[in-house]
Amino acid sequence: MKNLSKAYYKDYFSDTAFRLQKGEIKADSTNIQDRNKQLLASANGDYLKAAQEIYLSNHLPVKNYFSLEVCYPGLVTGVGISHEAKVEGEFKLGLHLDYTTGLPVIYGSSVKGVLRSAFQEDDLLDILPILVPKLKNELESIQRKMQAKSLKAWADAIFGDDDDRDSRSPYERDIFFDAIVVDTNSRNRFLAADSITPHGSNPLKNPVPLTFVRIASGCKIEFRFKLTESGPLTAKEKETLFKAILIAFGIGAKTNVGYGRLKAASPQKKV
């Protein structure tokens, strides 16, 4: 099994030739399109199965987890990581890939950040049952328990104070693990290519497409936690609350244009 992280961040540009032309660095690659095809073809069910075995051998099992399915057009994570040599046809944007297994991951800190930011919505507990009707009964029960305190107080109790000074014992805190892909889509793939065409400040200017890699729609992602009780809220109720928030608000980059949307998925074999 060839590690996708190594393939994307090291081998991808191994044959790129750099030259200086008129004071600018130019880059040429003879087989960048082949590299693109090979990378996407490698992200299949066989790779996922082998990577999961490695993941299981290096991580302890967790009690709190759930799987969600990625909606069209997919999920984008890691775009801030540098991955560009100015080669025509290259994948321009970065992608979060686990160093050991090569699996796409959503960092636990990102999961925690999305969940905490939802608590800034004053009407969070009112809109969640509307946005996630399949969990309406459970969410209304949770809402009744949470009415005694403000959302700000609940955010501090669950995620820690704003200044990150948390006096609680580590055994009393929630832990947010990296979320990973656990199932491929109907085409037996978990990565796909996509393009965006930024116009910049001039809407009439002919845009230059930027090609990048996304987690393919139809894949299933497992969100993993170690949850504790927070006052009257049980660990299971917090798991339901987190699941509803992720379905309602999505996760990752470019959510304002439809990426990162999630929906409930059939139960998966736990990773």
C-alpha positions as CSV (number, residue, x, y, z in Angstrom):
1,M,0.0,0.0,0.0
2,K,1.5,3.3,-1.1
3,N,0.8,6.0,1.6
4,L,-1.4,8.7,0.1
5,S,0.1,11.4,2.3
6,K,3.6,10.6,0.9
7,A,2.2,10.4,-2.6
8,Y,0.5,13.7,-2.4
9,Y,3.1,15.8,-0.6
10,K,6.4,14.3,-1.7
11,D,6.1,12.0,-4.7
12,Y,3.6,14.2,-6.5
13,F,6.3,16.8,-7.6
14,S,9.3,14.4,-7.7
15,D,9.8,14.8,-11.5
16,T,9.1,18.6,-11.5
17,A,11.9,20.7,-13.1
18,F,12.3,24.2,-11.9
19,R,14.0,27.0,-14.0
20,L,14.5,30.7,-13.8
21,Q,12.8,32.7,-16.6
22,K,12.8,36.5,-16.8
23,G,13.3,36.7,-13.0
24,E,10.5,34.3,-12.2
25,I,10.7,30.6,-11.2
26,K,8.9,28.3,-13.7
27,A,8.0,24.7,-13.1
28,D,7.4,21.9,-15.6
29,S,6.2,18.3,-15.1
30,T,5.8,15.8,-17.9
31,N,3.2,13.6,-16.2
32,I,1.2,15.7,-13.8
33,Q,-2.1,14.4,-15.3
34,D,-1.0,10.8,-14.8
35,R,-0.1,11.6,-11.2
36,N,-3.6,13.1,-10.7
37,K,-5.3,9.9,-12.1
38,Q,-3.1,7.6,-10.1
39,L,-3.8,9.5,-6.8
40,L,-7.5,9.4,-7.3
41,A,-7.5,5.7,-8.4
42,S,-5.5,4.8,-5.3
43,A,-8.1,6.2,-3.0
44,N,-10.4,3.1,-3.2
45,G,-11.9,0.5,-0.9
46,D,-8.8,-1.7,-0.9
47,Y,-6.7,1.2,0.3
48,L,-9.3,2.2,2.9
49,K,-9.5,-1.4,4.3
50,A,-5.7,-1.6,4.7
51,A,-5.5,1.8,6.2
52,Q,-8.2,1.1,8.7
53,E,-6.2,-2.0,9.9
54,I,-3.2,0.3,10.5
55,Y,-5.4,2.8,12.3
56,L,-6.9,0.2,14.6
57,S,-3.5,-1.0,15.6
58,N,-2.4,2.5,16.6
59,H,-5.5,3.9,18.3
60,L,-7.6,2.7,21.3
61,P,-11.3,2.1,20.8
62,V,-13.7,4.8,21.7
63,K,-17.2,4.7,23.2
64,N,-18.7,7.8,21.6
65,Y,-18.8,7.9,17.9
66,F,-21.2,8.2,14.9
67,S,-20.9,8.2,11.1
68,L,-22.3,10.8,8.8
69,E,-22.5,10.8,5.0
70,V,-20.9,13.5,2.9
71,C,-23.4,15.3,0.7
72,Y,-22.8,16.6,-2.9
73,P,-20.5,18.2,-3.9
74,G,-18.1,16.9,-1.2
75,L,-16.1,18.0,1.8
76,V,-13.0,20.2,1.7
77,T,-10.4,20.2,4.4
78,G,-6.8,21.4,4.6
79,V,-6.9,24.0,1.8
80,G,-4.5,26.2,3.8
81,I,-1.7,23.6,3.5
82,S,0.7,24.5,0.7
83,H,0.5,22.3,-2.4
84,E,1.5,24.3,-5.4
85,A,4.5,24.5,-7.7
86,K,2.7,26.5,-10.5
87,V,2.6,23.4,-12.8
88,E,-0.2,23.5,-15.3
89,G,-2.9,20.9,-14.4
90,E,-1.7,20.4,-10.8
91,F,-3.9,20.0,-7.8
92,K,-3.5,23.5,-6.3
93,L,-4.9,23.2,-2.7
94,G,-3.8,21.1,0.3
95,L,-5.6,18.3,1.9
96,H,-5.5,17.0,5.5
97,L,-4.1,13.5,5.3
98,D,-3.1,11.3,8.2
99,Y,0.7,10.9,8.2
100,T,0.6,7.2,9.2
101,T,-2.3,5.9,7.2
102,G,-2.7,8.5,4.4
103,L,-6.4,8.7,5.2
104,P,-8.2,12.1,4.8
105,V,-8.9,13.5,8.3
106,I,-10.7,16.3,9.9
107,Y,-8.6,17.4,12.9
108,G,-10.2,17.0,16.3
109,S,-9.5,20.7,17.0
110,S,-11.6,21.6,13.9
111,V,-14.5,19.4,15.0
112,K,-14.3,21.1,18.5
113,G,-14.2,24.5,16.9
114,V,-17.3,23.9,14.7
115,L,-19.3,22.5,17.7
116,R,-18.3,25.4,20.0
117,S,-19.1,28.1,17.4
118,A,-22.6,26.7,17.1
119,F,-23.2,27.7,20.7
120,Q,-22.9,31.3,19.7
121,E,-26.2,31.0,17.9
122,D,-28.8,32.4,20.4
123,D,-31.6,30.2,19.0
124,L,-29.5,27.0,18.6
125,L,-31.7,24.9,20.8
126,D,-34.9,26.1,18.9
127,I,-33.6,25.6,15.4
128,L,-31.9,22.2,15.8
129,P,-35.1,20.2,16.0
130,I,-36.3,22.0,12.8
131,L,-33.1,21.5,10.9
132,V,-32.6,17.9,12.0
133,P,-36.2,16.6,12.3
134,K,-35.1,12.9,12.6
135,L,-33.6,13.8,16.0
136,K,-36.5,16.0,17.1
137,N,-37.6,14.1,20.2
138,E,-34.1,13.6,21.5
139,L,-33.2,17.3,20.9
140,E,-36.3,18.6,22.6
141,S,-35.5,16.4,25.7
142,I,-32.0,17.9,25.6
143,Q,-33.4,21.4,25.2
144,R,-35.4,21.0,28.4
145,K,-32.3,20.0,30.4
146,M,-30.3,22.9,29.0
147,Q,-32.8,25.7,29.7
148,A,-31.5,26.2,33.2
149,K,-28.3,27.8,31.9
150,S,-27.2,30.1,29.1
151,L,-25.6,28.7,26.0
152,K,-22.4,30.6,27.0
153,A,-22.4,28.8,30.3
154,W,-22.9,25.5,28.5
155,A,-20.1,26.2,26.1
156,D,-17.7,26.9,28.9
157,A,-18.9,23.7,30.7
158,I,-18.4,21.5,27.7
159,F,-15.5,23.1,25.8
160,G,-13.7,25.0,28.6
161,D,-13.4,28.7,29.2
162,D,-12.7,31.2,26.5
163,D,-9.2,31.8,27.7
164,D,-8.5,28.0,27.6
165,R,-7.8,27.8,31.3
166,D,-9.7,24.7,32.3
167,S,-9.4,23.8,36.0
168,R,-11.2,20.4,35.5
169,S,-9.4,17.1,35.8
170,P,-8.5,15.6,32.4
171,Y,-10.9,12.7,33.3
172,E,-13.8,15.2,33.4
173,R,-13.1,16.8,30.1
174,D,-14.4,15.8,26.7
175,I,-11.8,14.7,24.1
176,F,-12.3,15.4,20.4
177,F,-10.5,12.9,18.2
178,D,-9.7,13.3,14.5
179,A,-12.6,12.3,12.3
180,I,-11.7,9.9,9.5
181,V,-13.3,8.3,6.4
182,V,-14.7,4.9,7.1
183,D,-16.5,4.0,3.9
184,T,-16.2,4.8,0.2
185,N,-19.0,6.0,-2.1
186,S,-20.9,4.0,-4.6
187,R,-18.0,4.2,-7.0
188,N,-15.7,2.7,-4.4
189,R,-13.7,6.0,-4.0
190,F,-13.1,8.4,-1.2
191,L,-11.3,11.2,-3.1
192,A,-12.4,13.1,-6.2
193,A,-11.2,16.1,-8.2
194,D,-13.0,19.4,-8.4
195,S,-12.4,23.0,-9.7
196,I,-13.3,26.5,-8.6
197,T,-13.2,29.5,-10.9
198,P,-12.5,32.6,-8.8
199,H,-13.3,35.9,-10.6
200,G,-11.6,38.1,-8.1
201,S,-12.7,41.8,-8.1
202,N,-13.6,41.8,-11.8
203,P,-16.7,39.7,-12.5
204,L,-16.2,40.1,-16.3
205,K,-12.6,38.7,-16.2
206,N,-12.1,35.2,-17.6
207,P,-11.4,33.1,-14.5
208,V,-8.5,30.7,-14.3
209,P,-9.8,27.3,-12.9
210,L,-8.1,26.0,-9.7
211,T,-8.2,22.2,-9.5
212,F,-8.1,20.6,-6.1
213,V,-8.9,17.4,-4.3
214,R,-12.0,16.9,-2.1
215,I,-13.4,14.1,0.0
216,A,-16.0,12.6,-2.4
217,S,-19.7,12.9,-1.8
218,G,-21.3,9.6,-0.7
219,C,-18.4,8.7,1.6
220,K,-19.0,8.2,5.3
221,I,-17.0,9.9,8.0
222,E,-16.7,8.8,11.6
223,F,-16.6,11.4,14.3
224,R,-15.0,10.1,17.5
225,F,-15.1,11.4,21.0
226,K,-14.5,10.6,24.7
227,L,-17.4,12.3,26.3
228,T,-18.3,12.8,30.0
229,E,-21.4,14.0,31.8
230,S,-21.9,17.8,31.9
231,G,-24.3,18.4,34.7
232,P,-27.7,16.8,33.8
233,L,-26.5,16.1,30.2
234,T,-25.3,12.5,29.7
235,A,-22.5,11.6,27.4
236,K,-25.0,10.0,25.0
237,E,-27.1,13.2,24.9
238,K,-24.0,15.2,24.1
239,E,-23.2,12.8,21.3
240,T,-26.7,13.4,19.9
241,L,-26.3,17.1,20.3
242,F,-23.0,17.1,18.5
243,K,-24.4,15.0,15.7
244,A,-27.3,17.3,15.1
245,I,-25.0,20.4,15.0
246,L,-22.7,18.8,12.4
247,I,-25.7,17.9,10.2
248,A,-27.2,21.3,10.6
249,F,-24.1,23.4,10.0
250,G,-21.6,21.2,8.2
251,I,-17.9,21.2,8.5
252,G,-14.7,22.0,6.6
253,A,-13.9,24.8,4.1
254,K,-16.3,26.5,1.6
255,T,-19.5,25.6,3.4
256,N,-21.0,28.8,2.1
257,V,-21.0,27.3,-1.4
258,G,-22.3,23.9,-0.4
259,Y,-19.2,21.9,0.6
260,G,-19.1,20.1,3.9
261,R,-22.8,19.3,4.2
262,L,-23.5,16.1,6.1
263,K,-26.5,13.8,6.6
264,A,-27.3,10.8,8.7
265,A,-25.8,7.5,7.5
266,S,-26.4,3.9,8.2
267,P,-24.3,2.4,11.0
268,Q,-20.7,1.5,10.1
269,K,-18.3,-0.9,11.5
270,K,-16.4,1.2,14.1
271,V,-12.8,2.2,13.4
